[in-house]
Amino acid sequence: MLGPRVWSSVRQGLSRGLSRNVGGRASGEGRKVDITGIYPPLTTPFTATSEVDYGKLEENLQKLQLRLIEPNTAVTRRFGIPGLKKAMDWLGYYGGPCRAPLQELSPEEEEELRLDFTNNGWL
């Protein structure tokens, strides 16, 4: 986890960046920097002058990590590239077909992979 010193320098950098004119538009001190739209389950909104709730941030990261273990194991160890391609398709990315000599997942394997993702809240 990033410690208070690192976040302190991040906040200072954000504060400096917010006080400059960017692209001819006026910006000012105290403007809210809200990164929740980027990684909603991970982040805590903060302003350049306020403290970050590190406890909540770490708690959110631990919950996410626990939800990722089973799908990660399924994709990397059990189903490999065909499983990765299928998961990408489900999550809105283009996985595409497997090239030879790899085979597509069988319907049973696909259902097993789907269960791993569904049971952990990803689908």
Rosetta constraint file for C-alpha pairs under 8 A:
AtomPair CA 1 CA 58 HARMONIC 7.49 0.50
AtomPair CA 2 CA 6 HARMONIC 6.13 0.50
AtomPair CA 2 CA 7 HARMONIC 6.96 0.50
AtomPair CA 3 CA 7 HARMONIC 6.50 0.50
AtomPair CA 4 CA 8 HARMONIC 5.83 0.50
AtomPair CA 5 CA 9 HARMONIC 6.43 0.50
AtomPair CA 6 CA 10 HARMONIC 6.32 0.50
AtomPair CA 7 CA 11 HARMONIC 6.05 0.50
AtomPair CA 8 CA 12 HARMONIC 6.25 0.50
AtomPair CA 9 CA 13 HARMONIC 6.12 0.50
AtomPair CA 10 CA 14 HARMONIC 6.12 0.50
AtomPair CA 11 CA 15 HARMONIC 6.04 0.50
AtomPair CA 11 CA 48 HARMONIC 5.13 0.50
AtomPair CA 11 CA 49 HARMONIC 7.11 0.50
AtomPair CA 12 CA 16 HARMONIC 6.27 0.50
AtomPair CA 12 CA 48 HARMONIC 7.10 0.50
AtomPair CA 13 CA 17 HARMONIC 6.14 0.50
AtomPair CA 14 CA 18 HARMONIC 6.04 0.50
AtomPair CA 14 CA 48 HARMONIC 5.92 0.50
AtomPair CA 15 CA 19 HARMONIC 6.40 0.50
AtomPair CA 15 CA 29 HARMONIC 6.84 0.50
AtomPair CA 15 CA 30 HARMONIC 7.86 0.50
AtomPair CA 15 CA 48 HARMONIC 5.25 0.50
AtomPair CA 15 CA 49 HARMONIC 7.45 0.50
AtomPair CA 16 CA 20 HARMONIC 6.85 0.50
AtomPair CA 18 CA 27 HARMONIC 5.92 0.50
AtomPair CA 18 CA 28 HARMONIC 5.84 0.50
AtomPair CA 18 CA 29 HARMONIC 6.17 0.50
AtomPair CA 18 CA 30 HARMONIC 7.93 0.50
AtomPair CA 18 CA 31 HARMONIC 6.95 0.50
AtomPair CA 19 CA 27 HARMONIC 5.80 0.50
AtomPair CA 19 CA 28 HARMONIC 4.78 0.50
AtomPair CA 19 CA 29 HARMONIC 5.40 0.50
AtomPair CA 20 CA 26 HARMONIC 7.53 0.50
AtomPair CA 20 CA 27 HARMONIC 6.22 0.50
AtomPair CA 20 CA 28 HARMONIC 7.28 0.50
AtomPair CA 21 CA 25 HARMONIC 5.59 0.50
AtomPair CA 21 CA 26 HARMONIC 5.08 0.50
AtomPair CA 21 CA 27 HARMONIC 5.64 0.50
AtomPair CA 22 CA 26 HARMONIC 7.07 0.50
AtomPair CA 22 CA 27 HARMONIC 7.35 0.50
AtomPair CA 27 CA 31 HARMONIC 7.49 0.50
AtomPair CA 30 CA 47 HARMONIC 6.88 0.50
AtomPair CA 30 CA 48 HARMONIC 6.56 0.50
AtomPair CA 30 CA 49 HARMONIC 6.82 0.50
AtomPair CA 31 CA 47 HARMONIC 7.08 0.50
AtomPair CA 31 CA 48 HARMONIC 7.64 0.50
AtomPair CA 32 CA 46 HARMONIC 7.06 0.50
AtomPair CA 32 CA 47 HARMONIC 4.84 0.50
AtomPair CA 32 CA 48 HARMONIC 7.04 0.50
AtomPair CA 33 CA 45 HARMONIC 7.24 0.50
AtomPair CA 33 CA 46 HARMONIC 6.15 0.50
AtomPair CA 33 CA 47 HARMONIC 5.16 0.50
AtomPair CA 33 CA 48 HARMONIC 6.75 0.50
AtomPair CA 34 CA 45 HARMONIC 4.98 0.50
AtomPair CA 34 CA 46 HARMONIC 6.12 0.50
AtomPair CA 34 CA 47 HARMONIC 7.18 0.50
AtomPair CA 35 CA 39 HARMONIC 6.97 0.50
AtomPair CA 35 CA 40 HARMONIC 7.76 0.50
AtomPair CA 35 CA 43 HARMONIC 6.89 0.50
AtomPair CA 35 CA 44 HARMONIC 7.59 0.50
AtomPair CA 35 CA 45 HARMONIC 6.04 0.50
AtomPair CA 35 CA 46 HARMONIC 7.93 0.50
AtomPair CA 36 CA 40 HARMONIC 4.51 0.50
AtomPair CA 36 CA 41 HARMONIC 7.82 0.50
AtomPair CA 36 CA 42 HARMONIC 7.87 0.50
AtomPair CA 36 CA 43 HARMONIC 5.73 0.50
AtomPair CA 36 CA 44 HARMONIC 6.56 0.50
AtomPair CA 36 CA 45 HARMONIC 5.94 0.50
AtomPair CA 39 CA 43 HARMONIC 6.09 0.50
AtomPair CA 41 CA 60 HARMONIC 6.57 0.50
AtomPair CA 41 CA 64 HARMONIC 7.66 0.50
AtomPair CA 42 CA 57 HARMONIC 6.45 0.50
AtomPair CA 42 CA 60 HARMONIC 5.48 0.50
AtomPair CA 42 CA 61 HARMONIC 5.78 0.50
AtomPair CA 42 CA 64 HARMONIC 7.65 0.50
AtomPair CA 43 CA 57 HARMONIC 5.97 0.50
AtomPair CA 43 CA 60 HARMONIC 7.65 0.50
AtomPair CA 44 CA 52 HARMONIC 6.94 0.50
AtomPair CA 44 CA 53 HARMONIC 6.92 0.50
AtomPair CA 44 CA 56 HARMONIC 7.43 0.50
AtomPair CA 44 CA 57 HARMONIC 6.24 0.50
AtomPair CA 45 CA 52 HARMONIC 7.70 0.50
AtomPair CA 46 CA 50 HARMONIC 6.19 0.50
AtomPair CA 46 CA 51 HARMONIC 6.94 0.50
AtomPair CA 46 CA 52 HARMONIC 6.06 0.50
AtomPair CA 47 CA 51 HARMONIC 7.81 0.50
AtomPair CA 53 CA 57 HARMONIC 6.27 0.50
AtomPair CA 54 CA 58 HARMONIC 5.97 0.50
AtomPair CA 55 CA 59 HARMONIC 6.10 0.50
AtomPair CA 56 CA 60 HARMONIC 6.12 0.50
AtomPair CA 57 CA 61 HARMONIC 6.26 0.50
AtomPair CA 58 CA 62 HARMONIC 6.16 0.50
AtomPair CA 59 CA 63 HARMONIC 6.31 0.50
AtomPair CA 60 CA 64 HARMONIC 6.26 0.50
AtomPair CA 61 CA 65 HARMONIC 6.09 0.50
AtomPair CA 62 CA 66 HARMONIC 6.24 0.50
AtomPair CA 63 CA 67 HARMONIC 6.37 0.50
AtomPair CA 64 CA 68 HARMONIC 6.29 0.50
AtomPair CA 65 CA 69 HARMONIC 6.54 0.50
AtomPair CA 67 CA 71 HARMONIC 7.81 0.50
AtomPair CA 67 CA 120 HARMONIC 5.31 0.50
AtomPair CA 67 CA 121 HARMONIC 7.50 0.50
AtomPair CA 68 CA 72 HARMONIC 5.81 0.50
AtomPair CA 68 CA 120 HARMONIC 7.48 0.50
AtomPair CA 69 CA 73 HARMONIC 6.14 0.50
AtomPair CA 70 CA 74 HARMONIC 6.23 0.50
AtomPair CA 70 CA 116 HARMONIC 6.29 0.50
AtomPair CA 70 CA 117 HARMONIC 7.80 0.50
AtomPair CA 70 CA 120 HARMONIC 7.70 0.50
AtomPair CA 71 CA 75 HARMONIC 6.20 0.50
AtomPair CA 71 CA 113 HARMONIC 7.59 0.50
AtomPair CA 71 CA 116 HARMONIC 5.48 0.50
AtomPair CA 71 CA 117 HARMONIC 5.57 0.50
AtomPair CA 71 CA 120 HARMONIC 7.74 0.50
AtomPair CA 72 CA 76 HARMONIC 5.96 0.50
AtomPair CA 73 CA 77 HARMONIC 5.39 0.50
AtomPair CA 73 CA 78 HARMONIC 6.85 0.50
AtomPair CA 74 CA 78 HARMONIC 4.99 0.50
AtomPair CA 74 CA 79 HARMONIC 6.04 0.50
AtomPair CA 74 CA 80 HARMONIC 7.82 0.50
AtomPair CA 74 CA 83 HARMONIC 7.54 0.50
AtomPair CA 74 CA 113 HARMONIC 6.59 0.50
AtomPair CA 74 CA 116 HARMONIC 7.22 0.50
AtomPair CA 75 CA 79 HARMONIC 5.29 0.50
AtomPair CA 75 CA 80 HARMONIC 5.34 0.50
AtomPair CA 75 CA 81 HARMONIC 7.40 0.50
AtomPair CA 75 CA 83 HARMONIC 5.23 0.50
AtomPair CA 75 CA 84 HARMONIC 5.44 0.50
AtomPair CA 75 CA 87 HARMONIC 7.99 0.50
AtomPair CA 75 CA 113 HARMONIC 7.90 0.50
AtomPair CA 76 CA 80 HARMONIC 5.09 0.50
AtomPair CA 76 CA 81 HARMONIC 7.77 0.50
AtomPair CA 76 CA 84 HARMONIC 7.66 0.50
AtomPair CA 79 CA 83 HARMONIC 4.71 0.50
AtomPair CA 79 CA 84 HARMONIC 7.49 0.50
AtomPair CA 79 CA 105 HARMONIC 7.81 0.50
AtomPair CA 79 CA 109 HARMONIC 7.90 0.50
AtomPair CA 80 CA 84 HARMONIC 6.26 0.50
AtomPair CA 81 CA 85 HARMONIC 6.12 0.50
AtomPair CA 81 CA 98 HARMONIC 7.75 0.50
AtomPair CA 82 CA 86 HARMONIC 6.28 0.50
AtomPair CA 82 CA 98 HARMONIC 6.31 0.50
AtomPair CA 82 CA 102 HARMONIC 7.34 0.50
AtomPair CA 82 CA 103 HARMONIC 7.06 0.50
AtomPair CA 82 CA 104 HARMONIC 5.71 0.50
AtomPair CA 82 CA 105 HARMONIC 6.10 0.50
AtomPair CA 83 CA 87 HARMONIC 6.14 0.50
AtomPair CA 83 CA 105 HARMONIC 6.94 0.50
AtomPair CA 83 CA 110 HARMONIC 7.71 0.50
AtomPair CA 83 CA 113 HARMONIC 7.25 0.50
AtomPair CA 84 CA 88 HARMONIC 6.14 0.50
AtomPair CA 84 CA 95 HARMONIC 7.41 0.50
AtomPair CA 85 CA 89 HARMONIC 6.33 0.50
AtomPair CA 85 CA 94 HARMONIC 7.62 0.50
AtomPair CA 85 CA 95 HARMONIC 4.08 0.50
AtomPair CA 85 CA 96 HARMONIC 6.37 0.50
AtomPair CA 85 CA 97 HARMONIC 7.50 0.50
AtomPair CA 85 CA 98 HARMONIC 7.72 0.50
AtomPair CA 86 CA 90 HARMONIC 6.38 0.50
AtomPair CA 86 CA 95 HARMONIC 6.34 0.50
AtomPair CA 86 CA 110 HARMONIC 7.84 0.50
AtomPair CA 87 CA 91 HARMONIC 6.21 0.50
AtomPair CA 87 CA 95 HARMONIC 7.69 0.50
AtomPair CA 88 CA 92 HARMONIC 6.33 0.50
AtomPair CA 88 CA 93 HARMONIC 4.94 0.50
AtomPair CA 88 CA 94 HARMONIC 6.14 0.50
AtomPair CA 88 CA 95 HARMONIC 5.15 0.50
AtomPair CA 89 CA 93 HARMONIC 5.22 0.50
AtomPair CA 89 CA 94 HARMONIC 5.47 0.50
AtomPair CA 89 CA 95 HARMONIC 5.35 0.50
AtomPair CA 89 CA 96 HARMONIC 7.61 0.50
AtomPair CA 90 CA 123 HARMONIC 7.72 0.50
AtomPair CA 91 CA 123 HARMONIC 7.87 0.50
AtomPair CA 97 CA 104 HARMONIC 7.38 0.50
AtomPair CA 98 CA 102 HARMONIC 5.88 0.50
AtomPair CA 98 CA 103 HARMONIC 6.32 0.50
AtomPair CA 98 CA 104 HARMONIC 6.17 0.50
AtomPair CA 99 CA 103 HARMONIC 7.64 0.50
AtomPair CA 105 CA 109 HARMONIC 5.70 0.50
AtomPair CA 105 CA 110 HARMONIC 5.75 0.50
AtomPair CA 106 CA 110 HARMONIC 6.08 0.50
AtomPair CA 107 CA 111 HARMONIC 6.14 0.50
AtomPair CA 108 CA 112 HARMONIC 6.26 0.50
AtomPair CA 109 CA 113 HARMONIC 6.16 0.50
AtomPair CA 110 CA 114 HARMONIC 6.06 0.50
AtomPair CA 111 CA 115 HARMONIC 6.18 0.50
AtomPair CA 112 CA 116 HARMONIC 6.47 0.50
AtomPair CA 113 CA 117 HARMONIC 6.51 0.50
AtomPair CA 114 CA 118 HARMONIC 5.97 0.50
AtomPair CA 114 CA 123 HARMONIC 7.73 0.50
AtomPair CA 115 CA 119 HARMONIC 5.76 0.50
AtomPair CA 116 CA 120 HARMONIC 6.61 0.50
AtomPair CA 117 CA 121 HARMONIC 6.48 0.50
AtomPair CA 117 CA 122 HARMONIC 5.19 0.50
AtomPair CA 117 CA 123 HARMONIC 5.83 0.50
AtomPair CA 118 CA 122 HARMONIC 5.62 0.50
AtomPair CA 118 CA 123 HARMONIC 4.76 0.50
